[in-house]
Amino acid sequence: MTLHAQDDASAASLYNKGLEMIKAKNYTEALPLMEQAIEAADAESEADAEVIKLAKRNGAIAAYYVGNDQRKGDDSESALATYEKGIAFSAGFYANYIGRAQALEGMNKTAESISAYIEAGDVCAKSKKADKAEKMYSKAENIIAVAWGDKKWDATAEYAMAFLEMKQSPEVHYYLAYAMKEKGNAEKALEHADKAIEQAGETDASKYYMAKAESLEALGQSDAAVEAYKMVKDAKYSERAKYKVSELSGGK
C-alpha cells in the first residue's frame, strides 16, 4: 500500500521508498528505510500512525529475508539479531520465529533453539499454519532424538528438559527417562517413563514400558519390573521383554 507523501524526508516518503525496495526484492535496502519511516513518524498523527503500522508489517517481512541471507552466509549471529528485529516489528508474523530458531541452532545454542522451535510452532498454530507448527515441534523433538541416538546422555537430558519446560511429549519423556537412567538417576528415569506412558494415549506404549521396567530393575524392584515387562507387546521389544521376565522370575 503506497501512501501519500509530502516530502522526501517524511515518514510516508521513506515508507514508500522501502515498499518499492520490497517490490524489487531488495530487502537489504528496504529494511533500514522501514526503520527510518518509523523513527520519522509522529505517533500522535493519524496519518503517521498508519505509516508506523504498515512499516512494521513490511519491515518484519524485510527482516525475514535479510536474516535468511545472513544465515545462508554463515553469519547466524547477525541473522539472529535481524530476526529478533522482525519479531519486534510484528509479533504475529511466524516466519521470523522460525528464522530465529534456525539461527540459534546454527550458533550451536541447541537448548535455546529447541525452545525457539517450540515458540515458532506455537506462533504458527496461532496463525492457523498447522502443518508448519507440527514441523517446528517435530524439529525440536528430532534434535533430542539425535542426541539420544548418539548416546549423548547429558545433552539428551539438557535438551529434553528445555523442551518439556514449554511442551509435553511422551517421546521426550521417554528420551529423558533413558538419559536419567544412564546418568545413574533411576528414580527420575522412572518418573519420566511413567509420564510417557500416561501421555501415550491410544499409542502403543511398549517402548515406554520397557523404559519403566529397566528403571525399576535399576532400582532393584524386580517384581515391579517383571509386571512392567509383561506390558510390552510390540514385536520390536517383546522378545527382550520375555527374556527379562524369565530372568527376573528365576526361569519360572
FITIDREN-227495 format. One record per residue (C-alpha): x, y, z. Coordinates in pm, whole numbers, plus 50000, padded with zeros to 5 digits. Example, Ala and Ser with C-alpha at 12.3 -4.5 7.8 and 13.67 -1.06 7.14 Angstrom:
// FITIDREN-227495
512304955050780;513674989450714;
// end
This chain:
// FITIDREN-227495
500005000050000;501605032649880;500965063250097;500655100050005;503955117450088;504535154550149;508345154650110;511275130950064;512125130750435;508605123950559;507665091150720;505315083250430;508025090250173;510545068150349;507925040850375;507115043650003;510805040449914;511055009950136;507964994949976;509474999549631;512584981349750;510444952649878;508614950449547;512024948649380;513064921849634;515844944249756;515244936350120;518634948150240;517794984050143;514114980550233;514724972150599;516555004050704;514035025050510;511185009450708;513105016451029;513665052550925;509985056450840;509025045151189;511555068551350;510385098151141;506705091851214;504725111551469;502785085651666;500155111851759;499405118851393;496655096951250;498385095650911;501745086951063;500155060751286;499155042950966;502735046450839;504055030251157;501615001351128;502454994550764;506195000050808;506294975051094;504354949450893;506584952950588;509704957350799;509034923150952;508894908050603;512114925350501;513804914050823;512954877950747;514594878650405;517634898150526;518024873550813;517824844450571;520604859050358;522774864450666;522164829150789;522924814050448;526134834150454;527084816650781;526504847850987;523954833151227;524684859151494;523674888051267;520744867751139;519514862551495;519564900051562;517694906451236;515014880451304;514544894751653;514144929151500;511444914551274;509684899251575;509764933051749;508144948351441;505384922251416;504964896951696;502364877551500;504484871251189;505564835051231;508424834250976;510884853651192;510324829451482;511314800751253;514384820151140;515354827851499;515254790851591;517374782051287;519894809251371;520214796951730;520764761651604;523394774851364;525154791251659;525154757451842;522874771852109;520954739452089;518844740652405;517804776452321;516984766051966;514664738652095;512724764252298;512684787251994;511364759851765;508534753052008;507714790152030;507774791651650;505374762351643;503034779951884;503034811651672;502444791051357;499494774151528;498004807851623;498474818551261;496494787651151;499604772350993;499084737751142;501504719850909;504294744350987;503534741751359;503914703951351;507184707251158;508554730451424;507564707251711;508974677251520;512224695951458;512614702551829;511924665951912;514304653851643;517214673351792;516664654052116;516254621051930;519614625851758;521394632352089;519664601652239;520624580151939;524234591451977;524074582252349;524964617652450;523124614952777;524004648952924;522924666352605;519774645052581;518784654552933;519514691552879;517594693152552;514674672652680;514254694652986;514314725852766;511554710352554;509404699452850;509524733853007;507364745452715;505544714952580;504644679552683;505544649352470;505624612152557;508604607452324;510614634352500;509784619552842;510984586152702;514294600852586;514744617952919;513924585853109;516764567552934;519144596652981;518394598053353;518864560353389;522194561453208;523264590853422;522534570053734;519274586053842;516834557053808;514204573954026;513934603253784;514044578653495;511034560453638;509194593253683;509604602453319;508834567253194;505534569053385;504774602853229;505484588752882;503034560252948;500434584253085;500694607252784;500794579552523;497014578352493;495994552652231;499564549452102;501314516252171;503294523152489;505524492152465;508814510752449;507714533452732;507024502652944;510484489952852;511934522252989;509834518453303;510854482153351;514544489653307;514294518653552;512574496353809;515224469853754;517944495753812;516204504454139;516254467854245;512464464654222;512424431654035;508764422354090;507534455953966;509964453753674;508504420053574;505004434853568;506204463453350;507994439753112;504754420053079;503074451452938;505424451452639;503544439152332;505384453952034;507364427051847;510364450251834;510754447852211;508724417252313;511474390852283;513784410152512;510894417052750;510054379952767;513684371652832;513824396953116;510624383253268;512134348353266;515444360753404;513924381253686;511424353753771;514164327953806;513164309753488;509594303753604;
// end
